[in-house]
C-alpha cells in the first residue's frame, strides 16, 4: 500500500518543526494555546484550510513567533488593512478578551453563546 504524499504549506511545515524542536505534539501545543485538541492537527491534515485570526493570535502567544509571522505563514494578509474577512474592531476585542481573567473569559463566552442562540431563533 503506497502512502499518499501530504501537501504542506509554510504553516503546516512550521507547526510540525516547532512541535518536533519543542519536544511536544500538536495536541499539547493546541492545549497550551487554549485551542481545541484537534485544531492544529486539522490544519496539518487539511492544509487548504486557513486558521482563524484567534488561532493565529493564540499560537503567537505560546510560541516564538509574532502574530504577523504566523499570519504570513498561514497566507493571511495584514489584518490591519481593511478586509472582508476581519471587522476592524475584531483584533481589539480579541486582545481585550485575552487579557481577561479565565473566569471572565468563560462568562463572556457563555453570554455570547446565549446572545448568538437568541439571534438564530429570531
BELGI-V914889 format. One record per residue. SS is DSSP state (hx for helix, st for strand, lp for the rest). PSI is psi as a letter, one per 30 degrees, with the letter a starting at -180 (999 if undefined). NEAR is the number of other ideal C-beta (glycine too) atoms within 8 Angstrom. Layout:
# BELGI-V914889
((SS	PSI	NEAR) (SS	PSI	NEAR))
This chain:
# BELGI-V914889
((lp	k	2) (lp	k	3) (lp	k	4) (lp	k	4) (lp	k	4) (lp	k	7) (lp	k	6) (lp	l	7) (lp	l	10) (hx	e	9) (hx	e	13) (hx	e	11) (hx	e	9) (hx	e	10) (hx	e	13) (hx	e	11) (hx	e	8) (hx	e	11) (hx	e	11) (hx	e	7) (hx	f	6) (lp	g	7) (lp	h	4) (lp	a	7) (lp	l	6) (hx	e	11) (hx	e	10) (hx	e	8) (hx	e	17) (hx	e	14) (hx	e	9) (hx	e	8) (hx	f	11) (lp	g	5) (lp	l	10) (lp	l	5) (lp	e	8) (lp	f	8) (hx	e	11) (hx	e	12) (hx	e	11) (hx	e	9) (hx	e	14) (hx	e	12) (hx	f	7) (lp	i	7) (lp	f	12) (lp	f	4) (lp	k	7) (lp	k	6) (lp	l	12) (lp	l	6) (hx	e	12) (hx	e	7) (hx	e	12) (hx	e	14) (hx	e	12) (hx	e	11) (hx	e	13) (hx	e	12) (hx	f	8) (hx	g	8) (lp	a	9) (lp	g	3) (lp	l	10) (lp	l	6) (hx	e	9) (hx	e	7) (hx	e	9) (hx	e	15) (hx	e	13) (hx	e	9) (hx	e	11) (hx	f	12) (lp	g	8) (lp	k	11) (lp	a	6) (lp	j	6) (lp	f	11) (lp	f	4) (lp	k	6) (lp	k	3) (lp	k	7) (lp	f	2) (lp	f	4) (lp	k	8) (lp	k	4) (lp	f	6) (lp	f	6) (hx	e	10) (hx	e	11) (hx	e	7) (hx	e	8) (hx	e	11) (hx	e	9) (hx	e	8) (hx	e	9) (hx	f	9) (hx	f	5) (lp	l	9) (lp	l	5) (hx	e	6) (hx	e	6) (hx	e	8) (hx	e	11) (hx	e	8) (hx	e	8) (hx	e	10) (hx	e	8) (hx	e	8) (hx	e	8) (hx	e	8) (hx	e	8) (hx	e	8) (hx	e	8) (hx	e	8) (hx	e	8) (hx	e	8) (hx	e	7) (hx	e	6) (hx	f	5) (lp	999	4))
